[in-house]
Amino acid sequence: MARSRVSDADREFGQHLGEYLRDVRTSAKLSAQQVAEASSLSIDTVRSIETGRIKAPSFFTVAHIASALGLGLDQIRDAIEVRQAGRRS
């Protein structure tokens, strides 16, 4: 089944997601390569999410990265909602 077009809201969420994951990774002093290896993803996938090149990564991809960073999915969602609210004010 083909994925539907990415909405503006999903695109914005994806941008915040990538920024947040990069911030957590760098705070943990991990390289993108280390996260890629720990999450069984390619380095290109990790970097593409962090830079927003992948606008709406799949649930399982995000779950693998979250696990590699020791994050819960609820924690990620809450952090992104805070970021989105901060940019709107």
matplotlib code that plots the C-alpha trace (Angstrom):
import matplotlib.pyplot as plt

x = [0.0, 1.4, 1.9, -0.3, 1.0, 2.7, 0.6, 2.0, 1.4, 3.2, 6.1, 6.4, 6.2, 8.9, 11.2, 10.8, 11.3, 14.6, 15.8, 14.9, 16.5, 19.7, 19.7, 19.3, 22.0, 24.5, 23.7, 24.4, 27.7, 26.7, 27.6, 25.0, 26.9, 26.6, 22.8, 22.5, 24.3, 22.4, 19.1, 20.0, 19.4, 21.7, 23.6, 21.9, 18.4, 19.5, 21.0, 18.0, 15.6, 17.8, 18.0, 14.4, 15.1, 12.7, 9.5, 7.5, 9.6, 7.8, 6.7, 9.1, 12.1, 11.4, 10.9, 14.3, 16.0, 14.1, 15.2, 18.8, 18.6, 16.8, 13.7, 10.1, 7.7, 5.5, 8.6, 9.4, 5.8, 5.7, 9.0, 7.9, 4.6, 6.5, 8.8, 5.8, 4.0, 7.2, 7.5, 3.9, 4.1]
y = [0.0, 3.3, 6.0, 9.1, 12.6, 14.2, 17.0, 20.3, 19.3, 16.0, 17.8, 20.2, 17.3, 15.5, 18.5, 18.8, 15.1, 15.2, 18.2, 16.6, 13.3, 15.0, 17.1, 14.1, 12.2, 15.0, 15.5, 11.9, 12.3, 9.7, 9.8, 9.3, 6.1, 4.8, 5.4, 3.8, 0.7, 0.4, 0.8, -1.5, 1.4, 2.9, 6.0, 7.7, 7.0, 8.5, 11.6, 12.0, 12.0, 14.4, 16.9, 16.6, 15.0, 12.2, 14.2, 11.5, 8.5, 5.2, 4.3, 1.4, 3.5, 6.1, 3.3, 1.8, 5.2, 5.9, 2.6, 3.3, 6.6, 5.3, 7.3, 6.4, 7.3, 9.3, 11.2, 12.1, 13.2, 15.4, 17.0, 17.8, 19.2, 21.6, 22.6, 23.2, 25.3, 27.3, 28.1, 29.2, 31.7]
z = [0.0, -1.0, 1.6, 1.3, 0.8, 3.7, 5.2, 6.3, 9.9, 9.5, 7.7, 10.7, 13.2, 11.2, 11.3, 15.1, 15.5, 13.6, 15.6, 18.9, 18.1, 17.0, 20.2, 22.4, 20.4, 20.7, 24.4, 25.0, 23.1, 20.5, 16.9, 14.2, 13.3, 16.8, 16.8, 13.3, 14.5, 17.8, 15.9, 13.0, 10.5, 7.9, 8.8, 5.9, 7.4, 10.8, 9.2, 6.8, 9.7, 11.8, 8.9, 7.9, 4.5, 5.5, 6.3, 7.9, 9.0, 9.7, 13.2, 13.4, 12.3, 15.0, 17.5, 16.7, 17.1, 20.3, 21.7, 20.8, 22.6, 25.6, 24.9, 25.1, 22.3, 24.7, 25.8, 22.2, 21.4, 24.6, 23.7, 20.2, 21.3, 23.6, 20.7, 18.4, 21.0, 21.5, 17.8, 17.6, 20.4]

ax = plt.figure().add_subplot(projection="3d")
ax.plot(x, y, z, "-o")
ax.set_aspect("equal")
plt.show()
